[in-house]
Each structure stands twice: as C-alpha cells, then as structure tokens.
Amino acid sequence: MSAPALLDNSHYEQACDQAIAMCDGNLRSTIKALIMANEYLEAALEELQAAVTAGCIPEASRSRSSAA
C-alpha cells in the first residue's frame, strides 16, 4: 500500500459513524454488535477452512466454476 492510502482513514471513520448510528448512538451496543459480527465471521471462516482441508469445494465455488 502506498503512504497516502494508509493515511486516508475516512472510510473507517464513515463506517464507525454508520455502525454507531445503527445502534442509536449507544457505543456499548455498537461494540457488542461488532464483536458478535466478528465471532460469526470467525466461525464461518473456520467452517470454510475445515471444508477445504477435508477436500470439499464450497458450493459458491462450484457454481462459479461451472458457469465459466
């Protein structure tokens, strides 16, 4: 990444403002929602990694490869 890209945090600021607004300005609720979302994504990643390790191809990948 270039130096200017690292210094431009406006998209993070905008995402923070959006998340806080979605939780009606309650910072504790915002943090809780973000932790829950992160845990969900971690669990999904673990499932995907286990499927790949077992030699399974995720359903989305199959449909993309057969469409090509």
Beta strands, then each sheet from edge to edge (+ up, - down):
end
